Amino acid sequence: MQPSESNPRASAHRTKSDHLLLDVRGPDEFATGHLQDALNIPVDQLAQRLAELGPKSRPIGVYCRSGRRSARAVELLRRAGFQTVVDLGGQRCEPARS
């Protein structure tokens, strides 16, 4: 069994290059618009939800609205042993379309 198969939530947020796009804003912000295929885990919950991210070798791009929360998240992920973490900083996200 592949690591992503053991965690269906993480595998649902894989992109074609098998990296994870992590939105660390709150759920209300995420609901108003987010980058395609992003997984939403608020930065304040991230330490308790690391298992949802899949293997520590998986590249992760982290973003928020201004860059402050993504910087906190990147530091936390690196301390937790995630090997390839990129701070994408603040991202402007279009409203969700129905």
Beta strands, then each sheet from edge to edge (+ up, - down):
strand 1: 20-23
strand 2: 39-40
strand 3: 60-64
strand 4: 85-90
sheet 1: 2+ 1+ 3+ 4+
end
